[in-house]
Amino acid sequence: MKLIIIISLSFLFATSFGQTDNKIIIGSIDSIYSNTLKESRKVFVHLPMTEPDDYLLNPKYPVVYVLDGDFLPVVTIVEKLSGGSGNFAYPKMIVVAITNTDRTRDFTPTHSTDGTVMPSFLLETSGGGSNFNIFLERELIPYIDAHYPTAPYRVLVGHSLGGLTVIDNLINQKNVFNAFIAIDPSMWWDKLNFLKQTQQALQKNLFANKTLYLAIANTMDKKFTLQTVVKNKSPNTLPIRSILQLDQFIKRNKINGLIYKSKYYSDYDHGSIPLIAENEGLPFVFNFYGINFPFPEFFNPTFKNDDTLINHYKMVSNRMGYKVSPPGELVDAIAHQLMDMKQLDRAYKYYQLNVKNYSESYMPYYRMGEYYESKGDKIKAKEFYHKALTLKDSSDIRAKIESLK
């Protein structure tokens, strides 16, 4: 059963989200029964708030999976990153936030009775991480893929014990997710045994095109620095020491293929770090996506590198693991500008690119009709207008055809 999630109009980010009946719809509540966990699990799901695309008729979106049900902040971030007309710097994304039932059970890879950081009574159910990972891979992700317009690129975000789960998935389930944001992860778990396992796995395995953003909170006493705290052996410094050890290990060993960045947030403690880390981690994950298009020199008639756009999206496709075509709106705008500048041969290349990439849409054929009409080729113009009409019955297209008789 799905329920709509609504919030008050008073939120400042209201304009990013769909509105109906004076409410802002930001997502739905869905649920799935897990045979692995033997319980029903509730998830919050957000779909991109976007206007219909005249080119991409059935869009698919990367999915950001968020632990601890941390829904609203991540939805706000992804909408701000990818929202707005003409914003092609980041992909539009689906957000799936997974709520908790037994957090300690699900987010710990091994059973531990070590009460150095957490009280022993909170550890009684620990060690169910492998079952939770199975739930993610074999139950939740297939369910989301079957019911929502997903693309095969997934990001996993988690904080604290959730960050531990992120690292666990990086080293043990690395073919399930493409990118990982670990926010102050509990690398101290199980007397540092999991940290040792992580280091061994990072050295042994390949991580081509995998991305890890590691956020480190300031959880140390003021008498310490990052240099001195790693040498301290007291239990109070164990949380930050363990993360710094992981960070230093990755930087020192240049892990095979792993795209990595870490950041120490001196002004944020363990509880306050998630929002800022998510706000900076997601742009890092997708920092390859946007194109620094050479607009000034591009429209110079002597410009020769017309494959700039195509090559960029080939690289994006390689990183994403599936074909990502240059946005039809962007290609159309480039072609239109070239037409205005009387660079007709170059404009044709871009109109033709949209025909190739978006053959199921009427718009590329309509634009080609306009192109040939501007050249005075009525026969070709009518041919493309008729093709557009077969894909969309429009009075505007009929008028165009009528005017060419």
WOMO-V712175 format. One record per backbone hydrogen bond with DSSP energy under -1.0 kcal/mol. CO is the residue of the C=O (numbers start at 1). NH is the residue of the N-H. E is the energy in kcal/mol with one decimal. If there is no record, write none. Layout:
# WOMO-V712175
CO:NH:E
CO:NH:E
This chain:
# WOMO-V712175
3:29:-3.5
5:26:-1.7
7:24:-1.5
8:11:-1.3
11:14:-1.5
13:16:-2.0
14:17:-1.9
18:25:-2.1
20:23:-1.6
23:20:-2.7
24:7:-1.2
27:5:-3.2
28:45:-3.0
29:3:-1.6
30:43:-3.0
32:41:-3.2
34:38:-1.3
34:39:-1.2
39:34:-3.2
41:32:-2.2
42:99:-2.0
43:30:-3.0
44:97:-2.7
45:28:-2.5
46:95:-2.0
48:50:-1.1
55:57:-1.1
61:151:-2.9
62:94:-2.8
63:155:-2.6
64:96:-2.8
65:157:-2.7
66:98:-2.9
67:70:-1.2
69:71:-2.4
71:75:-2.5
72:76:-2.3
73:77:-2.1
74:78:-2.7
75:79:-2.2
76:80:-2.0
77:81:-2.4
78:82:-2.1
79:83:-1.5
84:87:-1.5
94:64:-3.1
95:46:-2.7
96:66:-3.0
97:44:-2.5
98:69:-1.8
102:106:-2.3
103:107:-2.4
105:128:-1.5
108:129:-2.6
119:122:-1.7
120:123:-1.7
123:126:-1.7
128:132:-1.9
129:133:-2.5
130:134:-1.9
131:135:-2.4
132:136:-2.2
133:137:-2.6
134:138:-3.1
135:139:-1.4
135:140:-3.1
136:141:-2.4
139:143:-1.8
140:144:-2.8
141:145:-2.8
142:146:-1.8
143:147:-1.5
144:148:-1.8
148:150:-2.1
149:61:-2.2
151:153:-2.0
153:63:-2.4
154:178:-2.6
154:179:-1.9
155:65:-3.5
156:181:-2.8
157:67:-2.5
158:183:-2.9
159:162:-2.4
160:164:-1.6
160:186:-1.7
161:165:-1.8
162:166:-1.7
163:167:-2.2
164:168:-2.4
165:169:-2.3
166:170:-2.0
167:171:-2.1
168:172:-2.2
169:173:-1.7
173:176:-2.4
178:211:-1.7
179:156:-2.2
180:213:-2.8
181:158:-2.1
182:215:-2.6
183:160:-2.5
185:187:-2.1
186:189:-1.7
188:192:-1.2
189:194:-1.1
190:193:-1.9
192:196:-1.9
193:197:-2.1
194:198:-2.5
195:199:-2.3
196:200:-2.1
197:201:-2.4
198:202:-2.5
199:203:-1.7
200:204:-1.7
201:205:-2.3
207:210:-2.3
210:259:-3.3
211:180:-2.5
212:261:-1.9
213:182:-2.4
214:263:-2.1
215:184:-3.1
216:265:-3.2
217:219:-1.1
221:224:-2.1
225:229:-2.8
228:231:-1.0
234:237:-1.2
235:238:-1.1
237:241:-2.7
238:242:-2.4
239:243:-1.2
240:244:-2.5
241:245:-2.3
242:246:-1.6
243:247:-2.6
244:248:-2.8
245:249:-2.1
246:250:-2.4
247:251:-2.3
248:252:-2.3
249:253:-2.0
250:254:-1.4
255:258:-1.1
256:207:-2.5
259:212:-2.8
261:214:-2.5
263:216:-2.8
265:268:-1.6
268:218:-3.2
269:273:-1.2
273:277:-2.3
274:278:-2.7
275:279:-2.2
276:280:-1.3
277:281:-2.8
278:282:-1.9
280:284:-1.2
281:285:-2.3
282:286:-1.7
284:287:-1.6
286:289:-1.7
291:293:-1.6
293:295:-2.2
294:298:-2.4
295:299:-1.4
297:300:-1.4
300:303:-2.4
304:306:-1.7
305:308:-1.5
307:311:-3.1
308:312:-1.9
309:313:-2.0
310:314:-1.4
311:315:-1.9
312:316:-2.3
313:317:-2.1
314:318:-2.1
315:319:-2.2
316:320:-2.7
317:321:-2.1
327:331:-2.4
328:332:-2.6
329:333:-2.2
330:334:-2.1
331:335:-2.5
332:336:-2.7
333:337:-2.1
334:338:-2.2
335:339:-2.2
336:340:-2.2
337:341:-1.4
338:343:-2.8
339:342:-2.0
342:344:-1.2
343:347:-2.3
344:348:-2.3
345:349:-1.3
346:350:-1.2
347:351:-2.3
348:352:-2.8
349:353:-1.5
350:354:-1.7
351:355:-1.6
352:356:-2.2
353:357:-2.3
354:358:-2.5
358:361:-1.6
362:366:-2.0
363:367:-2.6
364:368:-1.9
365:369:-2.1
366:370:-2.0
367:371:-2.3
368:372:-2.5
369:373:-2.3
370:374:-2.3
371:375:-1.1
372:377:-2.5
373:376:-1.2
376:378:-1.2
377:381:-2.2
378:382:-2.8
379:383:-1.8
380:384:-2.1
381:385:-2.4
382:386:-2.7
383:387:-1.7
384:388:-2.4
385:389:-2.2
386:390:-1.4
388:392:-1.5
394:398:-2.2
395:399:-2.4
396:400:-1.9
397:401:-2.2
398:402:-2.6
399:403:-2.2
402:405:-1.3
